[in-house]
């Protein structure tokens, strides 16, 4: 895809609509007698009889998992994992499904030797901030100001205003020219119509702590302005998820290998230049002042060295991880699940989430993940002979 537009968002009744709201609560599915939703529980392993998945083991408090009894939920037809690109490979490996050598190192009995946890791909973006020219006023929404409170009140009382809309209001898609033409766009641009100044939020959401000799104190950023977030959406680098322990109360090791391939850095530098070009012409140039410059970087702001260092220092995950239980044909050494989303070599076990994507899409992953859920439901209906 290429071009620019306002964002397409999952928003309903002036609020962000998540999948639980859409598929469980708004249509009354949560009240169905054949559905039980357990909160405060954690799946610790898939239960197998030979090569057939027969249920799932749960514990009520994962933090104290070793001290609590197991609850086994049995499956009549099959077990479906939808824990995401980190949770699904973690659970599979705890269950003995994954790279055999790694599982044995962690003391896990091997059920199936598959490349679970490999091929972790994610999107990165980084902030490029522009203050507004004198006389131009922008939003200070989400900065806990009086104006912010008025915007939130308008959203809740009347379903109107900026607070009803996600932070990102516009997107654009572009090609850096550094990848094959057949790959399509490799850059996505997010535009936020304000500059954030809440250090607590920056730390909680993105791990942006105030570091010595680093320009990470968001309270020093310009008051009024816009934030462009160019994004790497066709990464050449890929990481992995591995077990730190066979104990399900110990989180897995997530190694994204960001920027391991130099091509990613080169694309991000070109994307930075693209943002500068957009900001310097047309209506944007009439409103935007000079780009906010990181004075802790010892390079000329116009140089590629500055751009690369700024990218390396400030790039952040967009929380779009995919690919750790990759879909592919039988015999594909990189594949974990079949085109029907069934785990290769096993019976009664299906994966239905973003971990099955062979490559990360060159756009946001929310809608594709919902599509995978819809497709997975259709595949199960077909397999079980249920109505479409």
CORZI-V621859 format. One line per field, one symbol per residue. ss: DSSP state (@ for helix, = for strand, . for the rest). psi: psi as a letter, one per 20 degrees, with the letter a starting at -180 (. if undefined). A space follows every 10 residues. Layout:
ss->???
psi->???
This chain:
ss->..====.... ==..==..@@ @@@@@...@@ @......... .========. .========. .@@@@@@... ====....== =..@@@@@@@ @@@@..==.@ @@@@@..... .==......= =..======= ==........ .....@@@@@ @@@@@@@@.. .@@@...=== ====...... @@@...==== ==......@@ @@@@@@.... .......@@@ ....====== ==......== ==........ ..===..... .@@@@@@@@@ @@@@@@@@@. .@@@@@@=== =......... ...@@@@@@@ @@@@.==... .=....=... ......=... .==...=.== =..@@@.... .....@@@@@ @@@@@@@@@@ @@@@....
psi->qqaqrqqpqn ppljqporhg ggigghjjhi iqijppooqj qpphqppqoc jppiappqqh ohhkhiiqqq opoqphgrpp pljrighghg gghhijoaog ggghhjkppp gpnqlpirko qrqqrqpoqo qqqpippaqk qjjkrghghh ggghghhikr rhiiqrgphq qqpqphjirq hiibqjpppp ppkrpqjohg ghgghjknqo qpkqmjoiii qqgpaqopnq pojmqhqqbq prphrioiip qrponikpkh phhgggghgh hghgghggii rbhghhhqaq qppoiipkqp iiqhgggghg ghhiqqqjll prjimpqrrp ioiiqhqrij jqppirqkpq pnaiiiphqp qlaqigghhh ghgggggghh gghjkrq.
